[in-house]
Amino acid sequence: MLELLEKFAQRPVVAAFAILGAILVSAGALMAKPHPKAPPQPFVRYLTVAGYVLTIASIFLFVAAGFLSGR
C-alpha cells in the first residue's frame, strides 16, 4: 500500500493532478450560464466537482510526499 502511495506522490503526478484539476474547474466556470436565474447544468457541475476533487487529491499527495521524503 505504501509503495502505491509513493508512486502517486511523485512530483510529476502531483503536478499533473493540480494542473488537470485547475483546467477542469476553469472549464466548468467558463461553461456555466452567465445568467443568474438560469438553472445550473448537471454536466458543468460534475466537471467543476471533478476539478476540485483532483485539486484536493494533489494537495493530499503533496503532503504525503513531504512525509515520505524522510524514508
N, CA, C, O and CB atoms as a CASP TS submission, in Angstrom:
PFRMAT TS
TARGET T0000
AUTHOR 0000-0000-0000
METHOD Language model
MODEL 1
PARENT N/A
ATOM      1  N   MET     1       0.821  -1.198   0.000  1.00  0.00           N
ATOM      2  CA  MET     1       0.000   0.000   0.000  1.00  0.00           C
ATOM      3  C   MET     1       0.862   1.258   0.000  1.00  0.00           C
ATOM      4  O   MET     1       0.556   2.230  -0.691  1.00  0.00           O
ATOM      5  CB  MET     1      -0.932   0.001   1.204  1.00  0.00           C
ATOM      6  N   LEU     2       1.931   1.232   0.773  1.00  0.00           N
ATOM      7  CA  LEU     2       2.815   2.389   0.842  1.00  0.00           C
ATOM      8  C   LEU     2       3.565   2.597  -0.477  1.00  0.00           C
ATOM      9  O   LEU     2       3.897   3.726  -0.839  1.00  0.00           O
ATOM     10  CB  LEU     2       3.808   2.224   1.992  1.00  0.00           C
ATOM     11  N   GLU     3       3.825   1.507  -1.182  1.00  0.00           N
ATOM     12  CA  GLU     3       4.504   1.623  -2.476  1.00  0.00           C
ATOM     13  C   GLU     3       3.621   2.351  -3.490  1.00  0.00           C
ATOM     14  O   GLU     3       4.103   3.146  -4.296  1.00  0.00           O
ATOM     15  CB  GLU     3       4.887   0.228  -3.010  1.00  0.00           C
ATOM     16  N   LEU     4       2.331   2.064  -3.434  1.00  0.00           N
ATOM     17  CA  LEU     4       1.392   2.739  -4.341  1.00  0.00           C
ATOM     18  C   LEU     4       1.323   4.233  -4.021  1.00  0.00           C
ATOM     19  O   LEU     4       1.276   5.069  -4.923  1.00  0.00           O
ATOM     20  CB  LEU     4      -0.019   2.104  -4.240  1.00  0.00           C
ATOM     21  N   LEU     5       1.317   4.552  -2.738  1.00  0.00           N
ATOM     22  CA  LEU     5       1.299   5.958  -2.340  1.00  0.00           C
ATOM     23  C   LEU     5       2.574   6.665  -2.772  1.00  0.00           C
ATOM     24  O   LEU     5       2.532   7.826  -3.178  1.00  0.00           O
ATOM     25  CB  LEU     5       1.117   6.082  -0.827  1.00  0.00           C
ATOM     26  N   GLU     6       3.709   5.974  -2.689  1.00  0.00           N
ATOM     27  CA  GLU     6       4.973   6.575  -3.132  1.00  0.00           C
ATOM     28  C   GLU     6       4.961   6.860  -4.630  1.00  0.00           C
ATOM     29  O   GLU     6       5.524   7.860  -5.076  1.00  0.00           O
ATOM     30  CB  GLU     6       6.149   5.657  -2.787  1.00  0.00           C
ATOM     31  N   LYS     7       4.324   5.989  -5.408  1.00  0.00           N
ATOM     32  CA  LYS     7       4.251   6.216  -6.861  1.00  0.00           C
ATOM     33  C   LYS     7       3.356   7.405  -7.191  1.00  0.00           C
ATOM     34  O   LYS     7       3.666   8.187  -8.091  1.00  0.00           O
ATOM     35  CB  LYS     7       3.730   4.958  -7.575  1.00  0.00           C
ATOM     36  N   PHE     8       2.248   7.543  -6.466  1.00  0.00           N
ATOM     37  CA  PHE     8       1.335   8.652  -6.730  1.00  0.00           C
ATOM     38  C   PHE     8       1.829   9.969  -6.143  1.00  0.00           C
ATOM     39  O   PHE     8       1.396  11.035  -6.580  1.00  0.00           O
ATOM     40  CB  PHE     8      -0.032   8.332  -6.176  1.00  0.00           C
ATOM     41  N   ALA     9       2.719   9.915  -5.170  1.00  0.00           N
ATOM     42  CA  ALA     9       3.197  11.133  -4.526  1.00  0.00           C
ATOM     43  C   ALA     9       4.435  11.710  -5.201  1.00  0.00           C
ATOM     44  O   ALA     9       5.079  12.603  -4.651  1.00  0.00           O
ATOM     45  CB  ALA     9       3.494  10.861  -3.077  1.00  0.00           C
ATOM     46  N   GLN    10       4.768  11.214  -6.372  1.00  0.00           N
ATOM     47  CA  GLN    10       5.905  11.774  -7.099  1.00  0.00           C
ATOM     48  C   GLN    10       5.521  13.126  -7.686  1.00  0.00           C
ATOM     49  O   GLN    10       4.354  13.386  -7.983  1.00  0.00           O
ATOM     50  CB  GLN    10       6.377  10.810  -8.216  1.00  0.00           C
ATOM     51  N   ARG    11       6.517  13.970  -7.845  1.00  0.00           N
ATOM     52  CA  ARG    11       6.282  15.347  -8.279  1.00  0.00           C
ATOM     53  C   ARG    11       5.512  15.463  -9.597  1.00  0.00           C
ATOM     54  O   ARG    11       4.593  16.279  -9.671  1.00  0.00           O
ATOM     55  CB  ARG    11       7.594  16.052  -8.414  1.00  0.00           C
ATOM     56  N   PRO    12       5.836  14.690 -10.644  1.00  0.00           N
ATOM     57  CA  PRO    12       5.068  14.846 -11.899  1.00  0.00           C
ATOM     58  C   PRO    12       3.592  14.479 -11.750  1.00  0.00           C
ATOM     59  O   PRO    12       2.731  15.101 -12.372  1.00  0.00           O
ATOM     60  CB  PRO    12       5.684  13.987 -12.992  1.00  0.00           C
ATOM     61  N   VAL    13       3.305  13.483 -10.939  1.00  0.00           N
ATOM     62  CA  VAL    13       1.913  13.071 -10.753  1.00  0.00           C
ATOM     63  C   VAL    13       1.148  14.140  -9.981  1.00  0.00           C
ATOM     64  O   VAL    13       0.022  14.482 -10.342  1.00  0.00           O
ATOM     65  CB  VAL    13       1.838  11.717 -10.014  1.00  0.00           C
ATOM     66  N   VAL    14       1.751  14.663  -8.927  1.00  0.00           N
ATOM     67  CA  VAL    14       1.102  15.703  -8.134  1.00  0.00           C
ATOM     68  C   VAL    14       0.866  16.953  -8.991  1.00  0.00           C
ATOM     69  O   VAL    14      -0.202  17.561  -8.923  1.00  0.00           O
ATOM     70  CB  VAL    14       1.957  16.050  -6.892  1.00  0.00           C
ATOM     71  N   ALA    15       1.844  17.325  -9.779  1.00  0.00           N
ATOM     72  CA  ALA    15       1.694  18.498 -10.648  1.00  0.00           C
ATOM     73  C   ALA    15       0.623  18.258 -11.711  1.00  0.00           C
ATOM     74  O   ALA    15      -0.146  19.166 -12.024  1.00  0.00           O
ATOM     75  CB  ALA    15       3.035  18.845 -11.320  1.00  0.00           C
ATOM     76  N   ALA    16       0.563  17.059 -12.263  1.00  0.00           N
ATOM     77  CA  ALA    16      -0.450  16.746 -13.283  1.00  0.00           C
ATOM     78  C   ALA    16      -1.846  16.811 -12.683  1.00  0.00           C
ATOM     79  O   ALA    16      -2.760  17.336 -13.319  1.00  0.00           O
ATOM     80  CB  ALA    16      -0.199  15.350 -13.893  1.00  0.00           C
ATOM     81  N   PHE    17      -2.034  16.282 -11.461  1.00  0.00           N
ATOM     82  CA  PHE    17      -3.341  16.359 -10.812  1.00  0.00           C
ATOM     83  C   PHE    17      -3.744  17.809 -10.571  1.00  0.00           C
ATOM     84  O   PHE    17      -4.894  18.184 -10.801  1.00  0.00           O
ATOM     85  CB  PHE    17      -3.327  15.589  -9.486  1.00  0.00           C
ATOM     86  N   ALA    18      -2.804  18.617 -10.113  1.00  0.00           N
ATOM     87  CA  ALA    18      -3.106  20.022  -9.827  1.00  0.00           C
ATOM     88  C   ALA    18      -3.475  20.783 -11.103  1.00  0.00           C
ATOM     89  O   ALA    18      -4.438  21.549 -11.123  1.00  0.00           O
ATOM     90  CB  ALA    18      -1.904  20.695  -9.142  1.00  0.00           C
ATOM     91  N   ILE    19      -2.711  20.567 -12.149  1.00  0.00           N
ATOM     92  CA  ILE    19      -2.973  21.276 -13.409  1.00  0.00           C
ATOM     93  C   ILE    19      -4.274  20.808 -14.036  1.00  0.00           C
ATOM     94  O   ILE    19      -5.066  21.628 -14.499  1.00  0.00           O
ATOM     95  CB  ILE    19      -1.817  21.073 -14.394  1.00  0.00           C
ATOM     96  N   LEU    20      -4.506  19.499 -14.058  1.00  0.00           N
ATOM     97  CA  LEU    20      -5.744  18.977 -14.626  1.00  0.00           C
ATOM     98  C   LEU    20      -6.957  19.443 -13.816  1.00  0.00           C
ATOM     99  O   LEU    20      -8.000  19.765 -14.384  1.00  0.00           O
ATOM    100  CB  LEU    20      -5.698  17.442 -14.681  1.00  0.00           C
ATOM    101  N   GLY    21      -6.818  19.477 -12.499  1.00  0.00           N
ATOM    102  CA  GLY    21      -7.908  19.977 -11.663  1.00  0.00           C
ATOM    103  C   GLY    21      -8.213  21.438 -11.950  1.00  0.00           C
ATOM    104  O   GLY    21      -9.378  21.826 -12.036  1.00  0.00           O
ATOM    105  N   ALA    22      -7.177  22.245 -12.098  1.00  0.00           N
ATOM    106  CA  ALA    22      -7.381  23.663 -12.401  1.00  0.00           C
ATOM    107  C   ALA    22      -8.034  23.853 -13.764  1.00  0.00           C
ATOM    108  O   ALA    22      -8.882  24.729 -13.931  1.00  0.00           O
ATOM    109  CB  ALA    22      -6.051  24.414 -12.354  1.00  0.00           C
ATOM    110  N   ILE    23      -7.647  23.044 -14.728  1.00  0.00           N
ATOM    111  CA  ILE    23      -8.246  23.136 -16.063  1.00  0.00           C
ATOM    112  C   ILE    23      -9.723  22.766 -16.015  1.00  0.00           C
ATOM    113  O   ILE    23     -10.552  23.433 -16.634  1.00  0.00           O
ATOM    114  CB  ILE    23      -7.503  22.224 -17.055  1.00  0.00           C
ATOM    115  N   LEU    24     -10.054  21.702 -15.281  1.00  0.00           N
ATOM    116  CA  LEU    24     -11.457  21.281 -15.197  1.00  0.00           C
ATOM    117  C   LEU    24     -12.321  22.315 -14.478  1.00  0.00           C
ATOM    118  O   LEU    24     -13.441  22.592 -14.908  1.00  0.00           O
ATOM    119  CB  LEU    24     -11.560  19.939 -14.480  1.00  0.00           C
ATOM    120  N   VAL    25     -11.811  22.881 -13.396  1.00  0.00           N
ATOM    121  CA  VAL    25     -12.570  23.910 -12.681  1.00  0.00           C
ATOM    122  C   VAL    25     -12.757  25.144 -13.565  1.00  0.00           C
ATOM    123  O   VAL    25     -13.840  25.729 -13.598  1.00  0.00           O
ATOM    124  CB  VAL    25     -11.855  24.296 -11.365  1.00  0.00           C
ATOM    125  N   SER    26     -11.720  25.530 -14.267  1.00  0.00           N
ATOM    126  CA  SER    26     -11.829  26.691 -15.158  1.00  0.00           C
ATOM    127  C   SER    26     -12.799  26.426 -16.305  1.00  0.00           C
ATOM    128  O   SER    26     -13.578  27.304 -16.676  1.00  0.00           O
ATOM    129  CB  SER    26     -10.452  27.064 -15.718  1.00  0.00           C
ATOM    130  N   ALA    27     -12.756  25.226 -16.864  1.00  0.00           N
ATOM    131  CA  ALA    27     -13.677  24.877 -17.946  1.00  0.00           C
ATOM    132  C   ALA    27     -15.120  24.881 -17.444  1.00  0.00           C
ATOM    133  O   ALA    27     -16.024  25.341 -18.142  1.00  0.00           O
ATOM    134  CB  ALA    27     -13.319  23.497 -18.537  1.00  0.00           C
ATOM    135  N   GLY    28     -15.330  24.371 -16.245  1.00  0.00           N
ATOM    136  CA  GLY    28     -16.676  24.386 -15.676  1.00  0.00           C
ATOM    137  C   GLY    28     -17.184  25.800 -15.453  1.00  0.00           C
ATOM    138  O   GLY    28     -18.357  26.091 -15.686  1.00  0.00           O
ATOM    139  N   ALA    29     -16.298  26.678 -15.001  1.00  0.00           N
ATOM    140  CA  ALA    29     -16.700  28.068 -14.791  1.00  0.00           C
ATOM    141  C   ALA    29     -17.000  28.766 -16.110  1.00  0.00           C
ATOM    142  O   ALA    29     -17.925  29.574 -16.185  1.00  0.00           O
ATOM    143  CB  ALA    29     -15.612  28.827 -14.039  1.00  0.00           C
ATOM    144  N   LEU    30     -16.241  28.466 -17.135  1.00  0.00           N
ATOM    145  CA  LEU    30     -16.474  29.095 -18.439  1.00  0.00           C
ATOM    146  C   LEU    30     -17.747  28.582 -19.111  1.00  0.00           C
ATOM    147  O   LEU    30     -18.401  29.312 -19.855  1.00  0.00           O
ATOM    148  CB  LEU    30     -15.283  28.854 -19.353  1.00  0.00           C
ATOM    149  N   MET    31     -18.091  27.326 -18.845  1.00  0.00           N
ATOM    150  CA  MET    31     -19.270  26.737 -19.482  1.00  0.00           C
ATOM    151  C   MET    31     -20.567  27.069 -18.747  1.00  0.00           C
ATOM    152  O   MET    31     -21.655  26.842 -19.277  1.00  0.00           O
ATOM    153  CB  MET    31     -19.109  25.236 -19.569  1.00  0.00           C
ATOM    154  N   ALA    32     -20.460  27.604 -17.534  1.00  0.00           N
ATOM    155  CA  ALA    32     -21.661  27.930 -16.754  1.00  0.00           C
ATOM    156  C   ALA    32     -22.414  29.072 -17.427  1.00  0.00           C
ATOM    157  O   ALA    32     -21.825  29.923 -18.094  1.00  0.00           O
ATOM    158  CB  ALA    32     -21.288  28.310 -15.290  1.00  0.00           C
ATOM    159  N   LYS    33     -23.693  29.068 -17.241  1.00  0.00           N
ATOM    160  CA  LYS    33     -24.518  30.131 -17.821  1.00  0.00           C
ATOM    161  C   LYS    33     -24.252  31.440 -17.090  1.00  0.00           C
ATOM    162  O   LYS    33     -24.190  31.463 -15.861  1.00  0.00           O
ATOM    163  CB  LYS    33     -26.027  29.765 -17.751  1.00  0.00           C
ATOM    164  N   PRO    34     -24.091  32.537 -17.842  1.00  0.00           N
ATOM    165  CA  PRO    34     -23.847  33.821 -17.183  1.00  0.00           C
ATOM    166  C   PRO    34     -25.097  34.400 -16.522  1.00  0.00           C
ATOM    167  O   PRO    34     -24.987  35.253 -15.642  1.00  0.00           O
ATOM    168  CB  PRO    34     -23.305  34.811 -18.183  1.00  0.00           C
ATOM    169  N   HIS    35     -26.263  33.955 -16.927  1.00  0.00           N
ATOM    170  CA  HIS    35     -27.494  34.492 -16.366  1.00  0.00           C
ATOM    171  C   HIS    35     -27.715  33.895 -14.975  1.00  0.00           C
ATOM    172  O   HIS    35     -27.701  32.672 -14.829  1.00  0.00           O
ATOM    173  CB  HIS    35     -28.704  34.195 -17.297  1.00  0.00           C
ATOM    174  N   PRO    36     -27.920  34.729 -13.949  1.00  0.00           N
ATOM    175  CA  PRO    36     -28.021  34.205 -12.582  1.00  0.00           C
ATOM    176  C   PRO    36     -29.257  33.349 -12.321  1.00  0.00           C
ATOM    177  O   PRO    36     -29.239  32.498 -11.432  1.00  0.00           O
ATOM    178  CB  PRO    36     -28.011  35.340 -11.619  1.00  0.00           C
ATOM    179  N   LYS    37     -30.338  33.563 -13.087  1.00  0.00           N
ATOM    180  CA  LYS    37     -31.562  32.792 -12.851  1.00  0.00           C
ATOM    181  C   LYS    37     -31.599  31.494 -13.640  1.00  0.00           C
ATOM    182  O   LYS    37     -32.519  30.696 -13.459  1.00  0.00           O
ATOM    183  CB  LYS    37     -32.770  33.625 -13.199  1.00  0.00           C
ATOM    184  N   ALA    38     -30.645  31.269 -14.492  1.00  0.00           N
ATOM    185  CA  ALA    38     -30.619  30.043 -15.277  1.00  0.00           C
ATOM    186  C   ALA    38     -30.214  28.873 -14.376  1.00  0.00           C
ATOM    187  O   ALA    38     -29.302  29.000 -13.559  1.00  0.00           O
ATOM    188  CB  ALA    38     -29.643  30.178 -16.481  1.00  0.00           C
ATOM    189  N   PRO    39     -30.893  27.743 -14.527  1.00  0.00           N
ATOM    190  CA  PRO    39     -30.529  26.597 -13.686  1.00  0.00           C
ATOM    191  C   PRO    39     -29.156  26.049 -14.094  1.00  0.00           C
ATOM    192  O   PRO    39     -28.805  26.068 -15.273  1.00  0.00           O
ATOM    193  CB  PRO    39     -31.606  25.483 -13.790  1.00  0.00           C
ATOM    194  N   PRO    40     -28.394  25.570 -13.134  1.00  0.00           N
ATOM    195  CA  PRO    40     -27.076  25.038 -13.472  1.00  0.00           C
ATOM    196  C   PRO    40     -27.199  23.733 -14.258  1.00  0.00           C
ATOM    197  O   PRO    40     -28.086  22.921 -13.998  1.00  0.00           O
ATOM    198  CB  PRO    40     -26.247  24.815 -12.199  1.00  0.00           C
ATOM    199  N   GLN    41     -26.317  23.551 -15.198  1.00  0.00           N
ATOM    200  CA  GLN    41     -26.315  22.325 -15.987  1.00  0.00           C
ATOM    201  C   GLN    41     -25.596  21.237 -15.196  1.00  0.00           C
ATOM    202  O   GLN    41     -24.535  21.491 -14.625  1.00  0.00           O
ATOM    203  CB  GLN    41     -25.638  22.550 -17.374  1.00  0.00           C
ATOM    204  N   PRO    42     -26.157  20.026 -15.153  1.00  0.00           N
ATOM    205  CA  PRO    42     -25.541  18.966 -14.352  1.00  0.00           C
ATOM    206  C   PRO    42     -24.120  18.631 -14.795  1.00  0.00           C
ATOM    207  O   PRO    42     -23.254  18.384 -13.955  1.00  0.00           O
ATOM    208  CB  PRO    42     -26.389  17.721 -14.416  1.00  0.00           C
ATOM    209  N   PHE    43     -23.872  18.622 -16.096  1.00  0.00           N
ATOM    210  CA  PHE    43     -22.533  18.288 -16.590  1.00  0.00           C
ATOM    211  C   PHE    43     -21.499  19.297 -16.114  1.00  0.00           C
ATOM    212  O   PHE    43     -20.386  18.931 -15.734  1.00  0.00           O
ATOM    213  CB  PHE    43     -22.529  18.222 -18.117  1.00  0.00           C
ATOM    214  N   VAL    44     -21.876  20.569 -16.139  1.00  0.00           N
ATOM    215  CA  VAL    44     -20.955  21.621 -15.710  1.00  0.00           C
ATOM    216  C   VAL    44     -20.647  21.464 -14.229  1.00  0.00           C
ATOM    217  O   VAL    44     -19.509  21.661 -13.803  1.00  0.00           O
ATOM    218  CB  VAL    44     -21.546  23.022 -15.994  1.00  0.00           C
ATOM    219  N   ARG    45     -21.640  21.118 -13.460  1.00  0.00           N
ATOM    220  CA  ARG    45     -21.417  20.924 -12.020  1.00  0.00           C
ATOM    221  C   ARG    45     -20.489  19.733 -11.775  1.00  0.00           C
ATOM    222  O   ARG    45     -19.585  19.820 -10.944  1.00  0.00           O
ATOM    223  CB  ARG    45     -22.764  20.710 -11.284  1.00  0.00           C
ATOM    224  N   TYR    46     -20.698  18.637 -12.479  1.00  0.00           N
ATOM    225  CA  TYR    46     -19.830  17.462 -12.321  1.00  0.00           C
ATOM    226  C   TYR    46     -18.403  17.768 -12.756  1.00  0.00           C
ATOM    227  O   TYR    46     -17.446  17.288 -12.150  1.00  0.00           O
ATOM    228  CB  TYR    46     -20.378  16.277 -13.127  1.00  0.00           C
ATOM    229  N   LEU    47     -18.268  18.558 -13.793  1.00  0.00           N
ATOM    230  CA  LEU    47     -16.945  18.948 -14.268  1.00  0.00           C
ATOM    231  C   LEU    47     -16.219  19.776 -13.205  1.00  0.00           C
ATOM    232  O   LEU    47     -15.034  19.563 -12.946  1.00  0.00           O
ATOM    233  CB  LEU    47     -17.057  19.742 -15.586  1.00  0.00           C
ATOM    234  N   THR    48     -16.921  20.701 -12.606  1.00  0.00           N
ATOM    235  CA  THR    48     -16.325  21.528 -11.564  1.00  0.00           C
ATOM    236  C   THR    48     -15.976  20.698 -10.324  1.00  0.00           C
ATOM    237  O   THR    48     -14.907  20.868  -9.738  1.00  0.00           O
ATOM    238  CB  THR    48     -17.277  22.666 -11.186  1.00  0.00           C
ATOM    239  N   VAL    49     -16.874  19.812  -9.936  1.00  0.00           N
ATOM    240  CA  VAL    49     -16.612  18.960  -8.768  1.00  0.00           C
ATOM    241  C   VAL    49     -15.426  18.042  -9.034  1.00  0.00           C
ATOM    242  O   VAL    49     -14.595  17.841  -8.149  1.00  0.00           O
ATOM    243  CB  VAL    49     -17.862  18.126  -8.408  1.00  0.00           C
ATOM    244  N   ALA    50     -15.334  17.487 -10.225  1.00  0.00           N
ATOM    245  CA  ALA    50     -14.193  16.631 -10.565  1.00  0.00           C
ATOM    246  C   ALA    50     -12.885  17.422 -10.505  1.00  0.00           C
ATOM    247  O   ALA    50     -11.860  16.900 -10.067  1.00  0.00           O
ATOM    248  CB  ALA    50     -14.378  16.015 -11.969  1.00  0.00           C
ATOM    249  N   GLY    51     -12.923  18.661 -10.939  1.00  0.00           N
ATOM    250  CA  GLY    51     -11.739  19.506 -10.860  1.00  0.00           C
ATOM    251  C   GLY    51     -11.314  19.766  -9.430  1.00  0.00           C
ATOM    252  O   GLY    51     -10.126  19.724  -9.109  1.00  0.00           O
ATOM    253  N   TYR    52     -12.289  20.035  -8.570  1.00  0.00           N
ATOM    254  CA  TYR    52     -11.965  20.260  -7.155  1.00  0.00           C
ATOM    255  C   TYR    52     -11.441  18.983  -6.493  1.00  0.00           C
ATOM    256  O   TYR    52     -10.541  19.041  -5.656  1.00  0.00           O
ATOM    257  CB  TYR    52     -13.205  20.771  -6.401  1.00  0.00           C
ATOM    258  N   VAL    53     -12.000  17.844  -6.864  1.00  0.00           N
ATOM    259  CA  VAL    53     -11.524  16.566  -6.300  1.00  0.00           C
ATOM    260  C   VAL    53     -10.072  16.317  -6.696  1.00  0.00           C
ATOM    261  O   VAL    53      -9.265  15.904  -5.863  1.00  0.00           O
ATOM    262  CB  VAL    53     -12.415  15.387  -6.776  1.00  0.00           C
ATOM    263  N   LEU    54      -9.737  16.562  -7.951  1.00  0.00           N
ATOM    264  CA  LEU    54      -8.351  16.383  -8.379  1.00  0.00           C
ATOM    265  C   LEU    54      -7.417  17.372  -7.688  1.00  0.00           C
ATOM    266  O   LEU    54      -6.291  17.022  -7.335  1.00  0.00           O
ATOM    267  CB  LEU    54      -8.244  16.537  -9.892  1.00  0.00           C
ATOM    268  N   THR    55      -7.878  18.594  -7.495  1.00  0.00           N
ATOM    269  CA  THR    55      -7.052  19.585  -6.815  1.00  0.00           C
ATOM    270  C   THR    55      -6.817  19.190  -5.360  1.00  0.00           C
ATOM    271  O   THR    55      -5.694  19.294  -4.866  1.00  0.00           O
ATOM    272  CB  THR    55      -7.708  20.969  -6.890  1.00  0.00           C
ATOM    273  N   ILE    56      -7.856  18.740  -4.674  1.00  0.00           N
ATOM    274  CA  ILE    56      -7.708  18.302  -3.290  1.00  0.00           C
ATOM    275  C   ILE    56      -6.824  17.066  -3.209  1.00  0.00           C
ATOM    276  O   ILE    56      -6.035  16.930  -2.274  1.00  0.00           O
ATOM    277  CB  ILE    56      -9.079  18.016  -2.666  1.00  0.00           C
ATOM    278  N   ALA    57      -6.947  16.158  -4.186  1.00  0.00           N
ATOM    279  CA  ALA    57      -6.082  14.974  -4.210  1.00  0.00           C
ATOM    280  C   ALA    57      -4.627  15.375  -4.389  1.00  0.00           C
ATOM    281  O   ALA    57      -3.740  14.768  -3.788  1.00  0.00           O
ATOM    282  CB  ALA    57      -6.507  14.014  -5.333  1.00  0.00           C
ATOM    283  N   SER    58      -4.371  16.388  -5.205  1.00  0.00           N
ATOM    284  CA  SER    58      -2.988  16.826  -5.393  1.00  0.00           C
ATOM    285  C   SER    58      -2.427  17.438  -4.112  1.00  0.00           C
ATOM    286  O   SER    58      -1.245  17.272  -3.812  1.00  0.00           O
ATOM    287  CB  SER    58      -2.899  17.837  -6.542  1.00  0.00           C
ATOM    288  N   ILE    59      -3.261  18.138  -3.361  1.00  0.00           N
ATOM    289  CA  ILE    59      -2.813  18.697  -2.084  1.00  0.00           C
ATOM    290  C   ILE    59      -2.495  17.572  -1.107  1.00  0.00           C
ATOM    291  O   ILE    59      -1.471  17.611  -0.425  1.00  0.00           O
ATOM    292  CB  ILE    59      -3.885  19.641  -1.490  1.00  0.00           C
ATOM    293  N   PHE    60      -3.368  16.571  -1.036  1.00  0.00           N
ATOM    294  CA  PHE    60      -3.125  15.424  -0.162  1.00  0.00           C
ATOM    295  C   PHE    60      -1.833  14.709  -0.540  1.00  0.00           C
ATOM    296  O   PHE    60      -1.038  14.352   0.329  1.00  0.00           O
ATOM    297  CB  PHE    60      -4.302  14.447  -0.224  1.00  0.00           C
ATOM    298  N   LEU    61      -1.628  14.503  -1.829  1.00  0.00           N
ATOM    299  CA  LEU    61      -0.416  13.817  -2.279  1.00  0.00           C
ATOM    300  C   LEU    61       0.832  14.655  -2.021  1.00  0.00           C
ATOM    301  O   LEU    61       1.897  14.103  -1.745  1.00  0.00           O
ATOM    302  CB  LEU    61      -0.518  13.485  -3.764  1.00  0.00           C
ATOM    303  N   PHE    62       0.717  15.975  -2.107  1.00  0.00           N
ATOM    304  CA  PHE    62       1.844  16.847  -1.799  1.00  0.00           C
ATOM    305  C   PHE    62       2.244  16.713  -0.329  1.00  0.00           C
ATOM    306  O   PHE    62       3.430  16.651  -0.005  1.00  0.00           O
ATOM    307  CB  PHE    62       1.497  18.309  -2.128  1.00  0.00           C
ATOM    308  N   VAL    63       1.255  16.669   0.548  1.00  0.00           N
ATOM    309  CA  VAL    63       1.532  16.489   1.971  1.00  0.00           C
ATOM    310  C   VAL    63       2.115  15.104   2.228  1.00  0.00           C
ATOM    311  O   VAL    63       3.063  14.960   3.000  1.00  0.00           O
ATOM    312  CB  VAL    63       0.251  16.694   2.804  1.00  0.00           C
ATOM    313  N   ALA    64       1.554  14.087   1.583  1.00  0.00           N
ATOM    314  CA  ALA    64       2.068  12.729   1.745  1.00  0.00           C
ATOM    315  C   ALA    64       3.498  12.624   1.247  1.00  0.00           C
ATOM    316  O   ALA    64       4.308  11.914   1.843  1.00  0.00           O
ATOM    317  CB  ALA    64       1.182  11.730   1.004  1.00  0.00           C
ATOM    318  N   ALA    65       3.822  13.320   0.164  1.00  0.00           N
ATOM    319  CA  ALA    65       5.200  13.304  -0.350  1.00  0.00           C
ATOM    320  C   ALA    65       6.148  13.921   0.662  1.00  0.00           C
ATOM    321  O   ALA    65       7.289  13.477   0.791  1.00  0.00           O
ATOM    322  CB  ALA    65       5.295  14.057  -1.693  1.00  0.00           C
ATOM    323  N   GLY    66       5.696  14.929   1.374  1.00  0.00           N
ATOM    324  CA  GLY    66       6.534  15.530   2.414  1.00  0.00           C
ATOM    325  C   GLY    66       6.828  14.561   3.543  1.00  0.00           C
ATOM    326  O   GLY    66       7.950  14.503   4.045  1.00  0.00           O
ATOM    327  N   PHE    67       5.811  13.795   3.946  1.00  0.00           N
ATOM    328  CA  PHE    67       6.013  12.798   4.994  1.00  0.00           C
ATOM    329  C   PHE    67       6.882  11.639   4.527  1.00  0.00           C
ATOM    330  O   PHE    67       7.656  11.085   5.308  1.00  0.00           O
ATOM    331  CB  PHE    67       4.677  12.273   5.474  1.00  0.00           C
ATOM    332  N   LEU    68       6.757  11.274   3.264  1.00  0.00           N
ATOM    333  CA  LEU    68       7.522  10.139   2.734  1.00  0.00           C
ATOM    334  C   LEU    68       8.945  10.503   2.362  1.00  0.00           C
ATOM    335  O   LEU    68       9.759   9.613   2.115  1.00  0.00           O
ATOM    336  CB  LEU    68       6.829   9.571   1.530  1.00  0.00           C
ATOM    337  N   SER    69       9.265  11.777   2.315  1.00  0.00           N
ATOM    338  CA  SER    69      10.599  12.183   1.879  1.00  0.00           C
ATOM    339  C   SER    69      11.683  11.791   2.896  1.00  0.00           C
ATOM    340  O   SER    69      12.855  11.679   2.536  1.00  0.00           O
ATOM    341  CB  SER    69      10.629  13.692   1.644  1.00  0.00           C
ATOM    342  N   GLY    70      11.305  11.588   4.133  1.00  0.00           N
ATOM    343  CA  GLY    70      12.287  11.225   5.147  1.00  0.00           C
ATOM    344  C   GLY    70      12.580   9.738   5.219  1.00  0.00           C
ATOM    345  O   GLY    70      13.389   9.308   6.041  1.00  0.00           O
ATOM    346  N   ARG    71      11.943   8.954   4.385  1.00  0.00           N
ATOM    347  CA  ARG    71      12.138   7.497   4.413  1.00  0.00           C
ATOM    348  C   ARG    71      13.412   7.086   3.769  1.00  0.00           C
ATOM    349  O   ARG    71      13.720   5.896   3.712  1.00  0.00           O
ATOM    350  CB  ARG    71      11.006   6.796   3.743  1.00  0.00           C
TER
END
